Amino acid sequence: MTHFVIIGAGECGARAAFALREKGFDGEITLIGSEALAPYERPPLSKATEEGAVEPKFIAEPEKYAAVGISLLTSVTVQDVDPDAKAVALSDGRTIAYDKLLFATGARARAFPGIAEDSKHIRLLRTHADAVALRKAMVPGKHIVIIGGGFVGLELAATARALGTDVTVLEGLERVLKRGVPEEVAGVICERHSLEGVDIRCGVAITAITQDDERATIQLADGDIVEANLVLVGIGATPNMELAARAGLQIDNGIAVDEFLRTSAPDVYAAGDCCSFPLAIYGGRRVRLESWRNAQEQGTLAAANMMGLGEVVSAVPWFWSDQYDVTLQIAGLAEGAVQHLRRDLGDGAFILFHLDQAGRLLAASGIGRGNAVARDIRLAAMLIAARAHPDPAALVASSVKLKSLLAA
């Protein structure tokens, strides 16, 4: 019987496993995960919940895997992959043969240089266990320092403030959300955090971090000292590609795949945070995306292509972040944009449209309360996919519906 093996039991791997069954694959499926839990959603880990509780939100109830014939292996890691023998060696001593293999190994939080990842007062956030440990420190009277003003760091700052914890954010760059978020949008987020009492310090350099039984102490280059009950390191993520590299697969900012998510080895695929791929709507530029939607979509796409359906990567990148009552949404990639147009939606909500020299819409960045920008961002994504050159005056005029530009 044909056997498909998936390494990585996260969003991407789990979606791929179920998509195989939904598309009619009747062979064996083995899904391998290093955590003890069944696959769960990661975005909720950084977001506020009632009374600070952290319960895993399972992608599917654990019993459903067996019900549809998916063999879910937990608390097991893959030690080696042999593409020539078409076999994977597991940490429990077993070797499993495959007909086709999918790397859905994701990415891991980047540690602060020189600091052990499991330090008592210094934490990363990637797993449910990490989130549980962080929430124990998110109580009134405690002080948390977050190193890094990116999406995860700021979402955790909002969560901590909602739970009554004092928060300081230390960002080395001149502003928060420097990567991929326009300054105008980042300014709204920064102001919202300031209103909530978060101390955001940008352009700072850390010279040392020490800790004792009670707290961590951060020494800044300007001579200032910041003490914290807990330090969260949120300075980005690194793709989990070492296993693929040892197996001889091509590496290029992650596991390199083609437009069908095929790696350089026959019958081996990669999808999600761990891989870089060419995106046709941006001229075949190779990109790597760390996002929930991309993991979902590529899991399904990888399943289709493992079954020989020949579907190419075509989705417009989409990101979102919830902080307090504000939602940020971004469609597309703004690199190469030279024109930035603002469309006001009322009640402080707005969208920035990013166009290239020829007037083509490359990306749209929106921010507002609740779902204020959701509909227009969806329409903007459709315009981006269509490689549209919309009328700039129509983009900024809130009286002109974006749907009419799509029809044009």
N, C-alpha and C positions, 0 to 999 in steps of 0.2 A: 504494500500500500504506500502511496506517495506520502512523504512526511515533510511538513513545513515547520521550521523552528524559528522562534522569535526571541531574540535576546533583549531583555528590557521590558519589565511589566509595569510601565507607566501609561500615560495617556495614549501615546502613539502605539505602543505594542499591544495594549488591550484593544484599542479600536481596530487595529489590523487583524487581530485574531477573530473578533466577531464579524468583521467585514468579510473575511474569507468564507465563513459559514453563510452569511447573508447572500453572498454572490454564488453560492452553490458548490463550494469546494467540499468534497466528501472524504478527503484523506485525513491523515493524522495531523494534529496541531499541538505543538508544545510551546508554552509561553513561560519563559524563565525570568524570575525576579529575585533580586538579592535581599529585599525586605521581607519581613515576616507577614506583613499585611497583604491582602489582595489589592490589585491596582486601585488607586484612589486619585481624586482630583487634587492638583497642587495649588491652583489659585486661591482657594479658601484659607490656606495656611497663613497668609499674610493679612487677612482681612478680619475685621471685628466680628465677634459673635456674642450672643447673650451671655453675660457674666464671664466672658473670657474663655468659655469652654471650647475645646478643640476636639471634635469628633471627626474621624475620617469620613469623607463623602465618597463612597465607593462608586467606581465607574459602572460596575454591575455587582449585584449581590454575589458573594463568593460561590454559592451553590449553582449559579447559572453557568459557570464555566464547564463544570462536569455535565450539566444538563444538555449542552450543545456539543459536547465532545471535544472540549479544549482541555488539555492536560496542563494545569497551572502548577508550576514548581516555584515555591517560595523559600526564602532563606538559603538560596543557592546562587553561587556566582559561576560564571563561565571563566575557566582558567586559560583556555587556548582554543583557537579555531584553526582547523586545517582545511583550507579550501580545496586542496588536491584530493584529500581523502573524503571530503564532504562530511566532516565530523566535528563535534564540539566536546571538549573535555570539561567536566563539571568539578566543583570544589568537593563534592561528596565522593569522588572517585569514579563516577560513571562517565561513559562516553556515549554520546548520542549521534547517530547518523542522520543526515538530512538530505533532502532532494533540493530544497531551496531554503535560504536563510535570510532573515531580516535583522539588521542591527537597528534597534530602537533604544539605544543606550542613554539618550538624553544628554544632559549636562550637569555639572556639579558646581556648587558655589565656590568661588575663588577665596582661598584662605588669605589672611593678612600675612605678609612675609615675616618669617621668624617666629610666628605664634602657632602653637599646636592647635589643631582643629577641635580637640576635645577639652580645651582649657576650661577651668571651673567657671570663670566669669566672662569668657569670650566665646561667642557662639556664631555659627552659621545657620542659615535657614534653607533647607532643601527637602527634608523628610518630615513626616508626621511627628516623629520623636523629637526632632529639632523644635517644632512648633510647640509641643507640650512643654519642653524645657523653657522656652522663651516666655510662655504665658505665666509660668510660675513667678517670674520676676515682674510681670505687668500688673502691679497692684499699687494703690495709693501709698505715697511715702517713699517709693523707690525711684531711682533715677537710671534711665537707660540711655546709653550713647550709641548712636547708629553711625557707623563709618560708611559713607556712600549715600549720595542723594539721588539714587536711581529709583525705578518703580518700586522694587521690593522694599527698599529702605524707607521710602516715604509712606507706602501703604502700612508698614509696621509702625511707623511714627503715629499715623492716624489711629491705628488700633490701640496702641499704648495710651494715647491721650484719652480715647474713649473709655478706657479702663482706669483712668485717674493717675497714670504714671507720668512723671516728669521726663521729658525727652530733649536730648541735644543731638542734632545732626551735624556731622563733620564731613564736608565735601571739599576735595582737593582742587576741583576746577572752579572757575569763576562764578558758576551758577549751577543749580540743580537741574537734573534731567537734560544734561548737555547732549547726550546721545539720542538723536532722533526726535527731539521735541523742540518746537520753535520757542524762542525766548519769551514771546508774548504769552504763550500758553503756560510756560513754566512759571512766569511771574504770577499768574493767577493762583496756581498751586502753592507757590511759596507764600503768597499773602494769606491764603486760607490757613496754612499751617501756623503762621505767625499769630493770627487771630485766636487760634486754639492754644497758644502758649508754647509752641515748639520753638526751641532756640536753634536756628539754622545758621551755621557759619560756613561760608564758602571761601575758597582760596586759601585753605589752611593746610599745613604740612605736619604730619605726625613724626616725631623723632624717636619716640619710645613708648611702649606699653608694658606696664608691670602690673602684677597682681599679688594680693595676699589672701588670707582666709576670708576677708570681709568684702573686698572690692577690687576693681581694676582702676589703675591710674594711667591717664594718657598725657604725655608730655608733648606740647606743640612747639613748633619751631620758633614762634614768637615769644616763647617763655611761659605761656599760659599753661595751667595744669587743670585737667578735667577728671573728676572722679565719678565712678559709676558703679552701681550694683551689678550691672551687666552691660557688656559691649556686644552689639550685633555687627558683624562684618558683612556689608552688602556692597561689594566692589565688583560685581559682575560674575559671570559664569564661564566655565571652561568645558568644551565638549568632551564627552567620554569617548575618546577615539583610540586609546592606547591598545586595547584588545585588537582592533582592526589593523592598527599599524603593525603589531607583532605578526599578524596573519599575512602581511605583505600588501594590504590594500592601499590604494593611492590616498594621500592625505592632502587637503588644501583647505585650511580653516575649518577643520572637521573632516569627516569621511567624505571624499569626493564622489558624487554620483552624477549621472547624466539626467536628461529631462524625464526619463522613465524611472528614476531613483535606483538605477543599476550601478553597482560599484565596479571597480576594475577587475573583480574576480567573477567568473561565470556563476550564475544562479545565486549571487549574493547581492542583497539590496540594503539600503539604509534610508531612514526617514526620521523626521523630527529634529530636535535640537542638536543632534550629534552630527548632522550632515550639511554639506554645502552643495548647492545645485544651481544650474543655469536657469534664469527666469527670462522667458522670451519677451515679455512685455517691457522689459528694460534692456533690450538688445542682447539678451543672452548673458548678462552680467551674473557672475557667480555670487550667490548670497547664502548666508546662514541665518535662520530665524529662530529666536527663542520665544515662542509664543504658544499659548494653549490651542488657538485655532489651527495654527500650522501643524501642530502635533496631531490633532484630530484629522485634518484633511489629508496629510501625508500618510497617516496610518491606513486610511481607506484607499488611497491611491496606490500605496505599496501592495496592498492585498490584491487589487485589480491587476497590477502588472506581474505579480508572482503567478497569477493565473493566466498570463499571456494576453491580457486585454489591450495592452499598448496605449495607455492613457498618459498624457504628458502633464507636467506641472504647469498650471496656468492660473492658479488662484492669486488674487491681489492680496498682498500682506495686510494684516489687520491686527491692531493691538488695542488694548483698553486697560484702564486703571480706575478703580473706585477709591476715593479718599474723602472721608466724611460724607457730605451729601453731594459731592462733585464727581462727575464722571468725565474722564478724558478718553477720547477715541481717535485713532489714527488709521487711515487707509493709505496704502501705497508707501513708496520710498521717495523722500524729498531730495536725495542727492542729485545735484545737477540743476536744481531749480534756480531761476534768476528773478522770478516775479512772484510776489506773495500778496494775495488779495484777501481782504477780510469781508465776511458776510455776517452781519449781526442778526441774531435770532430772537432778541428780547430777553429781559430778565438776566442780563449779563452773559448769556450764552453766545458763542460765536464760532465760526469755522474759518480757518485760514486755508486758502487754496494755493498750491505750489505748482507753478508752471515753468517749463523750460524756455529756452530762447525762441523756439518756434511757436510757443503758445500751447504746447501740449500739456494737459494736466497730468502731473506725476504723483501728487499726493494731496491729502486733505487732513488737517488737524483740527479737531473740535473739542470744545470744553463747555460744560454747563451742568446745571443740576439735573439729577435723575437721567431721564432719556431724552433730554432736550436736543441733543445733536445726533441721536442714533439714526433717524430716518435719512437725514441729509448725508451722513457719512456712508450709509449703505448705497445711496444713489451716486455719491462721488466715487465709490469703489467700482460701480458699473461704468461710469464715465472713464475711469482710469483703464479698466479692462478693454474698453472700446477704443483706446488710444485717441480719445477725443481732444479737439482743439476748441473748447467752448468760448463763447463771447465773454470777455472779461467783465464787461458792464453787466451782463446777465448774472454772472457769478456773484457779484457783490450786491445785487438788488434782491432783497429778501422777498419782494413782491413777485419775482420770477421763480417759478417752481423748477427745481433741478430736474424733475422728471421730463419737463418740456425740452430741456437741453439734451437729454438722452435720446428723446425721440428725433430731435433734429440731426 
